[in-house]
Amino acid sequence: MKSLNALIFAVAILTGTGALAHSDEYLDTQKTPNGGQLRMAGVYHFELVVARDSKEAKDNPVVVYVTDHAGTKVSTVGAGGTVTLLGGKAKASVKLAPDGDNRLKGVGKYASTPDLKAVVTVTMSGKPAEQARFTPLAVTKTVAAAADAHTDHKH
């Protein structure tokens, strides 16, 4: 029986099945290198960074960092993509272009609202497109719970 379990585990790793995948809830608990929100997209992790202080819709940067599941930077040379931002009744589409190392960057007209949602589609050079959904400015329950846990400390 142990060898059967080992075989199933090995097949899951080799075939890349979702059995070992990180959930959005888990990724929301992870500290990201650039302060954005992290999502899994196929064999990649995308970290989306948007403006946090734009009260009104105006041209703001949008950056997507690409890493593998171990957090190692993946080159974005030859890659491209789009980010569709939805906030309230407003919708913006942002074209992404390589911007050094493992970054894709673009500019779009949006406001930094808690209900902001984003759909990121990235096509790495020679690979099929990968997509991930984000709520980049929403406060997660895990983060909020961690903050609440520290309110009883005296400074």
Helices and strands as residue ranges (DSSP letters): H 2-15, G 18-20, H 24-27, E 37-41, E 44-50, E 58-68, E 80-87, E 90-98, E 103-110, E 117-123, E 130-134, H 141-149
